[in-house]
Every structure is written in C-alpha cells, then in structure tokens.
Amino acid sequence: GEITRAHFETLAVSINTGTNLPSVATPNGQAAFLFLLTSALAPIIRLGYGRMVYMALPYTIVLTIVGYLFQ
C-alpha cells in the first residue's frame, strides 16, 4: 500500500526515537566510543563509561525533544 509523506515522516521519527534513544547511553549503542574505551587510547584521552554517557547526552536530549514534538 501507499502511505502519505506525513505518515512516513512520523514513522521515521518513531523509529529513530524508539530504537536509538534507549541505546544511546549504553556502550553497545556507541560503537565508536566502545572501540575507544577498549583501546590503549582510553587512558590517554581519559575516556571512561561516565564520560561516554556525558558525551552522548546532547544526542539523547535532541532525540527526546524531537520525539516529543512529533508524536
């Protein structure tokens, strides 16, 4: 079947906020951060789990706002 552009955009927002938001603050949801955390560079750049969560906070906030506005 066919869907309207508005319905498509609503689905896109729902999928992004529903699948990305819960995994943003977990190491598995942050593959690049996880790679750095397990590498020898982690102590040099002072990267830890708490810092990873802090660095992902802006993304989490933006996705939360977008999900709320376009629900």
N, CA, C and O atoms as a Maestro MAE file, in Angstrom:
{
 s_m_m2io_version
 :::
 2.0.0
}

f_m_ct {
 s_m_title
 :::
 protein
 m_atom[284] {
  # First column is atom index #
  i_m_mmod_type
  r_m_x_coord
  r_m_y_coord
  r_m_z_coord
  i_m_residue_number
  s_m_chain_name
  s_m_pdb_residue_name
  s_m_pdb_atom_name
  i_m_atomic_number
  :::
  1 25 0.805 -1.182 0.000 1 A "GLY " " N  " 7
  2 3 0.000 0.000 0.000 1 A "GLY " " CA " 6
  3 2 0.852 1.251 0.000 1 A "GLY " " C  " 6
  4 15 2.071 1.207 0.164 1 A "GLY " " O  " 8
  5 25 0.190 2.336 -0.184 2 A "GLU " " N  " 7
  6 3 0.860 3.631 -0.190 2 A "GLU " " CA " 6
  7 2 0.614 4.354 1.126 2 A "GLU " " C  " 6
  8 15 -0.427 4.193 1.762 2 A "GLU " " O  " 8
  9 25 1.606 5.158 1.517 3 A "ILE " " N  " 7
  10 3 1.449 5.988 2.711 3 A "ILE " " CA " 6
  11 2 1.752 7.432 2.339 3 A "ILE " " C  " 6
  12 15 2.460 7.704 1.370 3 A "ILE " " O  " 8
  13 25 1.215 8.336 3.112 4 A "THR " " N  " 7
  14 3 1.448 9.759 2.843 4 A "THR " " CA " 6
  15 2 2.827 10.162 3.345 4 A "THR " " C  " 6
  16 15 3.451 9.456 4.138 4 A "THR " " O  " 8
  17 25 3.282 11.296 2.871 5 A "ARG " " N  " 7
  18 3 4.585 11.826 3.302 5 A "ARG " " CA " 6
  19 2 4.578 12.098 4.807 5 A "ARG " " C  " 6
  20 15 5.557 11.810 5.495 5 A "ARG " " O  " 8
  21 25 3.479 12.651 5.315 6 A "ALA " " N  " 7
  22 3 3.377 12.955 6.750 6 A "ALA " " CA " 6
  23 2 3.459 11.676 7.583 6 A "ALA " " C  " 6
  24 15 4.115 11.642 8.624 6 A "ALA " " O  " 8
  25 25 2.784 10.627 7.111 7 A "HIS " " N  " 7
  26 3 2.829 9.352 7.835 7 A "HIS " " CA " 6
  27 2 4.239 8.761 7.793 7 A "HIS " " C  " 6
  28 15 4.710 8.207 8.787 7 A "HIS " " O  " 8
  29 25 4.907 8.876 6.658 8 A "PHE " " N  " 7
  30 3 6.278 8.396 6.520 8 A "PHE " " CA " 6
  31 2 7.208 9.115 7.492 8 A "PHE " " C  " 6
  32 15 8.027 8.480 8.156 8 A "PHE " " O  " 8
  33 25 7.083 10.442 7.577 9 A "GLU " " N  " 7
  34 3 7.931 11.215 8.483 9 A "GLU " " CA " 6
  35 2 7.657 10.860 9.941 9 A "GLU " " C  " 6
  36 15 8.584 10.787 10.748 9 A "GLU " " O  " 8
  37 25 6.391 10.640 10.278 10 A "THR " " N  " 7
  38 3 6.051 10.234 11.642 10 A "THR " " CA " 6
  39 2 6.670 8.878 11.967 10 A "THR " " C  " 6
  40 15 7.187 8.678 13.066 10 A "THR " " O  " 8
  41 25 6.618 7.957 11.025 11 A "LEU " " N  " 7
  42 3 7.237 6.648 11.234 11 A "LEU " " CA " 6
  43 2 8.751 6.765 11.401 11 A "LEU " " C  " 6
  44 15 9.336 6.082 12.242 11 A "LEU " " O  " 8
  45 25 9.384 7.623 10.608 12 A "ALA " " N  " 7
  46 3 10.832 7.801 10.703 12 A "ALA " " CA " 6
  47 2 11.228 8.330 12.075 12 A "ALA " " C  " 6
  48 15 12.191 7.850 12.673 12 A "ALA " " O  " 8
  49 25 10.492 9.313 12.575 13 A "VAL " " N  " 7
  50 3 10.777 9.861 13.904 13 A "VAL " " CA " 6
  51 2 10.553 8.793 14.968 13 A "VAL " " C  " 6
  52 15 11.357 8.657 15.890 13 A "VAL " " O  " 8
  53 25 9.479 8.045 14.847 14 A "SER " " N  " 7
  54 3 9.177 6.992 15.826 14 A "SER " " CA " 6
  55 2 10.265 5.932 15.860 14 A "SER " " C  " 6
  56 15 10.668 5.481 16.933 14 A "SER " " O  " 8
  57 25 10.734 5.540 14.702 15 A "ILE " " N  " 7
  58 3 11.773 4.513 14.639 15 A "ILE " " CA " 6
  59 2 13.069 5.031 15.248 15 A "ILE " " C  " 6
  60 15 13.710 4.329 16.030 15 A "ILE " " O  " 8
  61 25 13.460 6.258 14.895 16 A "ASN " " N  " 7
  62 3 14.702 6.812 15.438 16 A "ASN " " CA " 6
  63 2 14.652 6.984 16.942 16 A "ASN " " C  " 6
  64 15 15.592 6.608 17.643 16 A "ASN " " O  " 8
  65 25 13.566 7.547 17.444 17 A "THR " " N  " 7
  66 3 13.493 7.764 18.891 17 A "THR " " CA " 6
  67 2 13.270 6.454 19.631 17 A "THR " " C  " 6
  68 15 13.750 6.294 20.753 17 A "THR " " O  " 8
  69 25 12.563 5.528 19.036 18 A "GLY " " N  " 7
  70 3 12.272 4.266 19.713 18 A "GLY " " CA " 6
  71 2 13.439 3.304 19.747 18 A "GLY " " C  " 6
  72 15 13.586 2.541 20.702 18 A "GLY " " O  " 8
  73 25 14.275 3.326 18.715 19 A "THR " " N  " 7
  74 3 15.390 2.377 18.676 19 A "THR " " CA " 6
  75 2 16.707 3.004 19.093 19 A "THR " " C  " 6
  76 15 17.524 2.338 19.730 19 A "THR " " O  " 8
  77 25 16.935 4.252 18.757 20 A "ASN " " N  " 7
  78 3 18.213 4.884 19.079 20 A "ASN " " CA " 6
  79 2 18.278 5.422 20.496 20 A "ASN " " C  " 6
  80 15 19.303 5.292 21.164 20 A "ASN " " O  " 8
  81 25 17.201 6.019 20.955 21 A "LEU " " N  " 7
  82 3 17.222 6.675 22.259 21 A "LEU " " CA " 6
  83 2 17.568 5.731 23.399 21 A "LEU " " C  " 6
  84 15 18.414 6.083 24.222 21 A "LEU " " O  " 8
  85 25 16.959 4.548 23.494 22 A "PRO " " N  " 7
  86 3 17.310 3.673 24.620 22 A "PRO " " CA " 6
  87 2 18.759 3.186 24.588 22 A "PRO " " C  " 6
  88 15 19.336 2.901 25.638 22 A "PRO " " O  " 8
  89 25 19.350 3.087 23.405 23 A "SER " " N  " 7
  90 3 20.707 2.546 23.324 23 A "SER " " CA " 6
  91 2 21.786 3.617 23.306 23 A "SER " " C  " 6
  92 15 22.972 3.287 23.296 23 A "SER " " O  " 8
  93 25 21.412 4.870 23.301 24 A "VAL " " N  " 7
  94 3 22.401 5.939 23.198 24 A "VAL " " CA " 6
  95 2 23.369 5.937 24.374 24 A "VAL " " C  " 6
  96 15 24.570 6.117 24.176 24 A "VAL " " O  " 8
  97 25 22.880 5.740 25.575 25 A "ALA " " N  " 7
  98 3 23.727 5.839 26.763 25 A "ALA " " CA " 6
  99 2 24.338 4.503 27.170 25 A "ALA " " C  " 6
  100 15 24.808 4.363 28.300 25 A "ALA " " O  " 8
  101 25 24.342 3.536 26.287 26 A "THR " " N  " 7
  102 3 24.976 2.257 26.595 26 A "THR " " CA " 6
  103 2 26.186 2.078 25.695 26 A "THR " " C  " 6
  104 15 26.189 2.569 24.566 26 A "THR " " O  " 8
  105 25 27.204 1.390 26.165 27 A "PRO " " N  " 7
  106 3 28.394 1.200 25.322 27 A "PRO " " CA " 6
  107 2 28.073 0.487 24.011 27 A "PRO " " C  " 6
  108 15 28.681 0.788 22.984 27 A "PRO " " O  " 8
  109 25 27.131 -0.450 24.029 28 A "ASN " " N  " 7
  110 3 26.800 -1.156 22.791 28 A "ASN " " CA " 6
  111 2 26.129 -0.238 21.783 28 A "ASN " " C  " 6
  112 15 26.210 -0.478 20.579 28 A "ASN " " O  " 8
  113 25 25.473 0.801 22.255 29 A "GLY " " N  " 7
  114 3 24.836 1.755 21.365 29 A "GLY " " CA " 6
  115 2 25.805 2.786 20.826 29 A "GLY " " C  " 6
  116 15 25.466 3.561 19.933 29 A "GLY " " O  " 8
  117 25 27.000 2.794 21.363 30 A "GLN " " N  " 7
  118 3 28.014 3.763 20.950 30 A "GLN " " CA " 6
  119 2 29.251 3.008 20.480 30 A "GLN " " C  " 6
  120 15 30.259 2.958 21.185 30 A "GLN " " O  " 8
  121 25 29.175 2.436 19.318 31 A "ALA " " N  " 7
  122 3 30.250 1.567 18.836 31 A "ALA " " CA " 6
  123 2 31.595 2.285 18.774 31 A "ALA " " C  " 6
  124 15 32.620 1.707 19.137 31 A "ALA " " O  " 8
  125 25 31.602 3.527 18.322 32 A "ALA " " N  " 7
  126 3 32.872 4.261 18.233 32 A "ALA " " CA " 6
  127 2 33.451 4.498 19.619 32 A "ALA " " C  " 6
  128 15 34.655 4.346 19.829 32 A "ALA " " O  " 8
  129 25 32.591 4.872 20.568 33 A "PHE " " N  " 7
  130 3 33.061 5.078 21.938 33 A "PHE " " CA " 6
  131 2 33.542 3.762 22.546 33 A "PHE " " C  " 6
  132 15 34.552 3.728 23.249 33 A "PHE " " O  " 8
  133 25 32.814 2.685 22.270 34 A "LEU " " N  " 7
  134 3 33.192 1.383 22.814 34 A "LEU " " CA " 6
  135 2 34.556 0.962 22.286 34 A "LEU " " C  " 6
  136 15 35.371 0.414 23.028 34 A "LEU " " O  " 8
  137 25 34.804 1.216 21.012 35 A "PHE " " N  " 7
  138 3 36.111 0.900 20.439 35 A "PHE " " CA " 6
  139 2 37.204 1.672 21.164 35 A "PHE " " C  " 6
  140 15 38.238 1.108 21.522 35 A "PHE " " O  " 8
  141 25 36.974 2.967 21.380 36 A "LEU " " N  " 7
  142 3 37.968 3.776 22.084 36 A "LEU " " CA " 6
  143 2 38.138 3.335 23.531 36 A "LEU " " C  " 6
  144 15 39.253 3.303 24.051 36 A "LEU " " O  " 8
  145 25 37.018 2.992 24.184 37 A "LEU " " N  " 7
  146 3 37.070 2.602 25.592 37 A "LEU " " CA " 6
  147 2 37.923 1.358 25.791 37 A "LEU " " C  " 6
  148 15 38.593 1.219 26.815 37 A "LEU " " O  " 8
  149 25 37.902 0.459 24.822 38 A "THR " " N  " 7
  150 3 38.663 -0.783 24.950 38 A "THR " " CA " 6
  151 2 40.049 -0.682 24.323 38 A "THR " " C  " 6
  152 15 40.796 -1.661 24.325 38 A "THR " " O  " 8
  153 25 40.400 0.470 23.794 39 A "SER " " N  " 7
  154 3 41.710 0.608 23.159 39 A "SER " " CA " 6
  155 2 42.717 1.199 24.148 39 A "SER " " C  " 6
  156 15 42.357 1.618 25.248 39 A "SER " " O  " 8
  157 25 43.960 1.222 23.740 40 A "ALA " " N  " 7
  158 3 45.026 1.780 24.571 40 A "ALA " " CA " 6
  159 2 44.918 3.296 24.678 40 A "ALA " " C  " 6
  160 15 45.558 3.907 25.534 40 A "ALA " " O  " 8
  161 25 44.114 3.902 23.817 41 A "LEU " " N  " 7
  162 3 43.955 5.359 23.864 41 A "LEU " " CA " 6
  163 2 43.074 5.828 25.020 41 A "LEU " " C  " 6
  164 15 43.151 6.990 25.420 41 A "LEU " " O  " 8
  165 25 42.245 4.946 25.555 42 A "ALA " " N  " 7
  166 3 41.285 5.337 26.594 42 A "ALA " " CA " 6
  167 2 41.939 6.056 27.772 42 A "ALA " " C  " 6
  168 15 41.451 7.114 28.167 42 A "ALA " " O  " 8
  169 25 43.025 5.527 28.351 43 A "PRO " " N  " 7
  170 3 43.626 6.253 29.475 43 A "PRO " " CA " 6
  171 2 44.261 7.580 29.056 43 A "PRO " " C  " 6
  172 15 44.290 8.538 29.828 43 A "PRO " " O  " 8
  173 25 44.758 7.621 27.846 44 A "ILE " " N  " 7
  174 3 45.420 8.845 27.377 44 A "ILE " " CA " 6
  175 2 44.411 9.978 27.212 44 A "ILE " " C  " 6
  176 15 44.691 11.117 27.586 44 A "ILE " " O  " 8
  177 25 43.242 9.671 26.656 45 A "ILE " " N  " 7
  178 3 42.220 10.709 26.460 45 A "ILE " " CA " 6
  179 2 41.212 10.743 27.607 45 A "ILE " " C  " 6
  180 15 40.192 11.427 27.529 45 A "ILE " " O  " 8
  181 25 41.508 10.002 28.666 46 A "ARG " " N  " 7
  182 3 40.681 9.956 29.888 46 A "ARG " " CA " 6
  183 2 39.219 9.640 29.566 46 A "ARG " " C  " 6
  184 15 38.306 10.347 29.992 46 A "ARG " " O  " 8
  185 25 39.024 8.581 28.817 47 A "LEU " " N  " 7
  186 3 37.679 8.161 28.435 47 A "LEU " " CA " 6
  187 2 37.227 7.022 29.328 47 A "LEU " " C  " 6
  188 15 37.904 6.000 29.436 47 A "LEU " " O  " 8
  189 25 36.108 7.197 29.954 48 A "GLY " " N  " 7
  190 3 35.501 6.160 30.777 48 A "GLY " " CA " 6
  191 2 34.025 6.067 30.446 48 A "GLY " " C  " 6
  192 15 33.516 6.815 29.611 48 A "GLY " " O  " 8
  193 25 33.335 5.138 31.110 49 A "TYR " " N  " 7
  194 3 31.915 4.948 30.824 49 A "TYR " " CA " 6
  195 2 31.116 6.216 31.126 49 A "TYR " " C  " 6
  196 15 30.252 6.605 30.341 49 A "TYR " " O  " 8
  197 25 31.399 6.859 32.258 50 A "GLY " " N  " 7
  198 3 30.678 8.085 32.627 50 A "GLY " " CA " 6
  199 2 30.866 9.186 31.598 50 A "GLY " " C  " 6
  200 15 29.923 9.900 31.259 50 A "GLY " " O  " 8
  201 25 32.079 9.316 31.110 51 A "ARG " " N  " 7
  202 3 32.350 10.340 30.087 51 A "ARG " " CA " 6
  203 2 31.638 10.006 28.777 51 A "ARG " " C  " 6
  204 15 31.175 10.903 28.073 51 A "ARG " " O  " 8
  205 25 31.553 8.720 28.453 52 A "MET " " N  " 7
  206 3 30.819 8.321 27.249 52 A "MET " " CA " 6
  207 2 29.358 8.732 27.355 52 A "MET " " C  " 6
  208 15 28.786 9.269 26.407 52 A "MET " " O  " 8
  209 25 28.757 8.476 28.514 53 A "VAL " " N  " 7
  210 3 27.356 8.847 28.724 53 A "VAL " " CA " 6
  211 2 27.205 10.358 28.616 53 A "VAL " " C  " 6
  212 15 26.259 10.848 28.001 53 A "VAL " " O  " 8
  213 25 28.139 11.097 29.215 54 A "TYR " " N  " 7
  214 3 28.099 12.561 29.169 54 A "TYR " " CA " 6
  215 2 28.217 13.068 27.729 54 A "TYR " " C  " 6
  216 15 27.525 14.012 27.349 54 A "TYR " " O  " 8
  217 25 29.073 12.456 26.939 55 A "MET " " N  " 7
  218 3 29.256 12.882 25.552 55 A "MET " " CA " 6
  219 2 28.026 12.574 24.704 55 A "MET " " C  " 6
  220 15 27.778 13.257 23.711 55 A "MET " " O  " 8
  221 25 27.257 11.564 25.078 56 A "ALA " " N  " 7
  222 3 26.053 11.207 24.325 56 A "ALA " " CA " 6
  223 2 24.831 11.989 24.787 56 A "ALA " " C  " 6
  224 15 23.775 11.903 24.160 56 A "ALA " " O  " 8
  225 25 24.954 12.745 25.862 57 A "LEU " " N  " 7
  226 3 23.816 13.471 26.421 57 A "LEU " " CA " 6
  227 2 23.159 14.439 25.433 57 A "LEU " " C  " 6
  228 15 21.930 14.453 25.358 57 A "LEU " " O  " 8
  229 25 23.903 15.248 24.669 58 A "PRO " " N  " 7
  230 3 23.232 16.147 23.710 58 A "PRO " " CA " 6
  231 2 22.378 15.390 22.689 58 A "PRO " " C  " 6
  232 15 21.271 15.818 22.363 58 A "PRO " " O  " 8
  233 25 22.890 14.277 22.192 59 A "TYR " " N  " 7
  234 3 22.138 13.458 21.234 59 A "TYR " " CA " 6
  235 2 20.863 12.925 21.879 59 A "TYR " " C  " 6
  236 15 19.802 12.912 21.256 59 A "TYR " " O  " 8
  237 25 20.975 12.487 23.127 60 A "THR " " N  " 7
  238 3 19.814 11.972 23.854 60 A "THR " " CA " 6
  239 2 18.762 13.056 24.033 60 A "THR " " C  " 6
  240 15 17.571 12.809 23.841 60 A "THR " " O  " 8
  241 25 19.196 14.249 24.397 61 A "ILE " " N  " 7
  242 3 18.264 15.364 24.615 61 A "ILE " " CA " 6
  243 2 17.560 15.742 23.316 61 A "ILE " " C  " 6
  244 15 16.344 15.930 23.298 61 A "ILE " " O  " 8
  245 25 18.319 15.853 22.236 62 A "VAL " " N  " 7
  246 3 17.729 16.227 20.944 62 A "VAL " " CA " 6
  247 2 16.718 15.181 20.489 62 A "VAL " " C  " 6
  248 15 15.626 15.536 20.046 62 A "VAL " " O  " 8
  249 25 17.060 13.901 20.591 63 A "LEU " " N  " 7
  250 3 16.119 12.863 20.178 63 A "LEU " " CA " 6
  251 2 14.870 12.857 21.046 63 A "LEU " " C  " 6
  252 15 13.771 12.601 20.553 63 A "LEU " " O  " 8
  253 25 15.030 13.136 22.326 64 A "THR " " N  " 7
  254 3 13.873 13.199 23.218 64 A "THR " " CA " 6
  255 2 12.945 14.332 22.811 64 A "THR " " C  " 6
  256 15 11.730 14.146 22.750 64 A "THR " " O  " 8
  257 25 13.503 15.502 22.531 65 A "ILE " " N  " 7
  258 3 12.696 16.664 22.136 65 A "ILE " " CA " 6
  259 2 11.997 16.405 20.803 65 A "ILE " " C  " 6
  260 15 10.804 16.674 20.664 65 A "ILE " " O  " 8
  261 25 12.735 15.886 19.828 66 A "VAL " " N  " 7
  262 3 12.144 15.610 18.517 66 A "VAL " " CA " 6
  263 2 11.030 14.573 18.642 66 A "VAL " " C  " 6
  264 15 9.969 14.723 18.035 66 A "VAL " " O  " 8
  265 25 11.265 13.534 19.419 67 A "GLY " " N  " 7
  266 3 10.236 12.520 19.625 67 A "GLY " " CA " 6
  267 2 9.000 13.083 20.294 67 A "GLY " " C  " 6
  268 15 7.879 12.700 19.960 67 A "GLY " " O  " 8
  269 25 9.198 13.988 21.236 68 A "TYR " " N  " 7
  270 3 8.064 14.598 21.934 68 A "TYR " " CA " 6
  271 2 7.281 15.524 21.002 68 A "TYR " " C  " 6
  272 15 6.050 15.518 21.008 68 A "TYR " " O  " 8
  273 25 7.995 16.321 20.202 69 A "LEU " " N  " 7
  274 3 7.333 17.286 19.323 69 A "LEU " " CA " 6
  275 2 6.575 16.619 18.183 69 A "LEU " " C  " 6
  276 15 5.539 17.128 17.754 69 A "LEU " " O  " 8
  277 25 7.067 15.503 17.690 70 A "PHE " " N  " 7
  278 3 6.471 14.866 16.518 70 A "PHE " " CA " 6
  279 2 5.685 13.609 16.844 70 A "PHE " " C  " 6
  280 15 5.475 12.760 15.977 70 A "PHE " " O  " 8
  281 25 5.250 13.486 18.089 71 A "GLN " " N  " 7
  282 3 4.480 12.282 18.453 71 A "GLN " " CA " 6
  283 2 3.095 12.321 17.879 71 A "GLN " " C  " 6
  284 15 2.314 11.392 18.086 71 A "GLN " " O  " 8
  :::
 }
 m_bond[283] {
  # First column is bond index #
  i_m_from
  i_m_to
  i_m_order
  :::
  1 1 2 1
  2 2 3 1
  3 3 4 2
  4 3 5 1
  5 5 6 1
  6 6 7 1
  7 7 8 2
  8 7 9 1
  9 9 10 1
  10 10 11 1
  11 11 12 2
  12 11 13 1
  13 13 14 1
  14 14 15 1
  15 15 16 2
  16 15 17 1
  17 17 18 1
  18 18 19 1
  19 19 20 2
  20 19 21 1
  21 21 22 1
  22 22 23 1
  23 23 24 2
  24 23 25 1
  25 25 26 1
  26 26 27 1
  27 27 28 2
  28 27 29 1
  29 29 30 1
  30 30 31 1
  31 31 32 2
  32 31 33 1
  33 33 34 1
  34 34 35 1
  35 35 36 2
  36 35 37 1
  37 37 38 1
  38 38 39 1
  39 39 40 2
  40 39 41 1
  41 41 42 1
  42 42 43 1
  43 43 44 2
  44 43 45 1
  45 45 46 1
  46 46 47 1
  47 47 48 2
  48 47 49 1
  49 49 50 1
  50 50 51 1
  51 51 52 2
  52 51 53 1
  53 53 54 1
  54 54 55 1
  55 55 56 2
  56 55 57 1
  57 57 58 1
  58 58 59 1
  59 59 60 2
  60 59 61 1
  61 61 62 1
  62 62 63 1
  63 63 64 2
  64 63 65 1
  65 65 66 1
  66 66 67 1
  67 67 68 2
  68 67 69 1
  69 69 70 1
  70 70 71 1
  71 71 72 2
  72 71 73 1
  73 73 74 1
  74 74 75 1
  75 75 76 2
  76 75 77 1
  77 77 78 1
  78 78 79 1
  79 79 80 2
  80 79 81 1
  81 81 82 1
  82 82 83 1
  83 83 84 2
  84 83 85 1
  85 85 86 1
  86 86 87 1
  87 87 88 2
  88 87 89 1
  89 89 90 1
  90 90 91 1
  91 91 92 2
  92 91 93 1
  93 93 94 1
  94 94 95 1
  95 95 96 2
  96 95 97 1
  97 97 98 1
  98 98 99 1
  99 99 100 2
  100 99 101 1
  101 101 102 1
  102 102 103 1
  103 103 104 2
  104 103 105 1
  105 105 106 1
  106 106 107 1
  107 107 108 2
  108 107 109 1
  109 109 110 1
  110 110 111 1
  111 111 112 2
  112 111 113 1
  113 113 114 1
  114 114 115 1
  115 115 116 2
  116 115 117 1
  117 117 118 1
  118 118 119 1
  119 119 120 2
  120 119 121 1
  121 121 122 1
  122 122 123 1
  123 123 124 2
  124 123 125 1
  125 125 126 1
  126 126 127 1
  127 127 128 2
  128 127 129 1
  129 129 130 1
  130 130 131 1
  131 131 132 2
  132 131 133 1
  133 133 134 1
  134 134 135 1
  135 135 136 2
  136 135 137 1
  137 137 138 1
  138 138 139 1
  139 139 140 2
  140 139 141 1
  141 141 142 1
  142 142 143 1
  143 143 144 2
  144 143 145 1
  145 145 146 1
  146 146 147 1
  147 147 148 2
  148 147 149 1
  149 149 150 1
  150 150 151 1
  151 151 152 2
  152 151 153 1
  153 153 154 1
  154 154 155 1
  155 155 156 2
  156 155 157 1
  157 157 158 1
  158 158 159 1
  159 159 160 2
  160 159 161 1
  161 161 162 1
  162 162 163 1
  163 163 164 2
  164 163 165 1
  165 165 166 1
  166 166 167 1
  167 167 168 2
  168 167 169 1
  169 169 170 1
  170 170 171 1
  171 171 172 2
  172 171 173 1
  173 173 174 1
  174 174 175 1
  175 175 176 2
  176 175 177 1
  177 177 178 1
  178 178 179 1
  179 179 180 2
  180 179 181 1
  181 181 182 1
  182 182 183 1
  183 183 184 2
  184 183 185 1
  185 185 186 1
  186 186 187 1
  187 187 188 2
  188 187 189 1
  189 189 190 1
  190 190 191 1
  191 191 192 2
  192 191 193 1
  193 193 194 1
  194 194 195 1
  195 195 196 2
  196 195 197 1
  197 197 198 1
  198 198 199 1
  199 199 200 2
  200 199 201 1
  201 201 202 1
  202 202 203 1
  203 203 204 2
  204 203 205 1
  205 205 206 1
  206 206 207 1
  207 207 208 2
  208 207 209 1
  209 209 210 1
  210 210 211 1
  211 211 212 2
  212 211 213 1
  213 213 214 1
  214 214 215 1
  215 215 216 2
  216 215 217 1
  217 217 218 1
  218 218 219 1
  219 219 220 2
  220 219 221 1
  221 221 222 1
  222 222 223 1
  223 223 224 2
  224 223 225 1
  225 225 226 1
  226 226 227 1
  227 227 228 2
  228 227 229 1
  229 229 230 1
  230 230 231 1
  231 231 232 2
  232 231 233 1
  233 233 234 1
  234 234 235 1
  235 235 236 2
  236 235 237 1
  237 237 238 1
  238 238 239 1
  239 239 240 2
  240 239 241 1
  241 241 242 1
  242 242 243 1
  243 243 244 2
  244 243 245 1
  245 245 246 1
  246 246 247 1
  247 247 248 2
  248 247 249 1
  249 249 250 1
  250 250 251 1
  251 251 252 2
  252 251 253 1
  253 253 254 1
  254 254 255 1
  255 255 256 2
  256 255 257 1
  257 257 258 1
  258 258 259 1
  259 259 260 2
  260 259 261 1
  261 261 262 1
  262 262 263 1
  263 263 264 2
  264 263 265 1
  265 265 266 1
  266 266 267 1
  267 267 268 2
  268 267 269 1
  269 269 270 1
  270 270 271 1
  271 271 272 2
  272 271 273 1
  273 273 274 1
  274 274 275 1
  275 275 276 2
  276 275 277 1
  277 277 278 1
  278 278 279 1
  279 279 280 2
  280 279 281 1
  281 281 282 1
  282 282 283 1
  283 283 284 2
  :::
 }
}
